[in-house]
Amino acid sequence: MPLNICGEMVNELAEMLAACMTTSKTDAVGLALRNELQRLDNVTPLRERLRPLQDRVLSRPATGLDADKAFYDEISDRL
């Protein structure tokens, strides 16, 4: 089934991509659509990407120290 794009900006973008790829606009649009669909399939939610870092932080033993302003001032003076 044919696809008819009426947007001038979309047409210009397709022409630019086709020129960069030295291919037809149809092939350029097809590749762009495939790449975008693949990108969307590979998106990992932020919560899952941060989970290893969160687990690492939570695995450290608690020091019992208060991290208040005086604490941060003290370590800032050491730098």
N, C-alpha and C positions, 0 to 999 in steps of 0.2 A: 504494500500500500504506500503510495507516495506521501511525502511530507512537504508541506508548503509553508515556508517561513516568510512572513510579510514584514518583519521588523528590519529596517535599514541597518541599524546598529548590529544586529545579529548577522546579517549578510556581510557587513564589513569585517566583523570578527572572523567569520568563516573564511573569507577571502585572505585575510592576514595569516591565519593558521595554515591554510592550504599553500600559500606562498612560502611560508617557512619550511613546510614539510615537502615542498615540491610535489604536491599531489592535488587531487580534485577537491572541491569543496565538500562533496558528498563523503569522500573518504576521511577528510579532516573532521567533519561533524561527527561521523560514526566513531572515530577514534576518541574524540573529546567526550562523547557520551559514554563510551565503554570505560574510559579512564575515570570519569566522575562516579559512575556506578561502582567501580572497583574500590575507589577511595571511600565511598560511603559504607561499603561492606566491611572495610578494614578499620573503621573507627572504633576504638576502644574507649568506653566511658572513662572519664577522669577518675572516678572513684576506683575503678579497677587498676588504672595506671598508677595511682598513688598508694594502693594497698601494700606493695612490698616495702615502700619507704615507711609507711605507718607501722607495719609489723616490726621493722628494724628499730624504730624509735621506741616502740612499746616494749621491746625485748630487753632494753637496758634497765638495770636496777635503779630504783628511786634513790636519790642521794639524801633526801630529807632536808635539803637546803632550801631556804626561801629565795626565789629569784625575784627580788625586789629591786628598787631603784639603786640602793646602796651596792648590791651585788653587781649590777650592770656598770655602775660607775667604777667599781674596783677593777673589773676586767677590762674596761675601756682604758684605764690609766696604764695598764700593762702593755698595751699595744703601742 
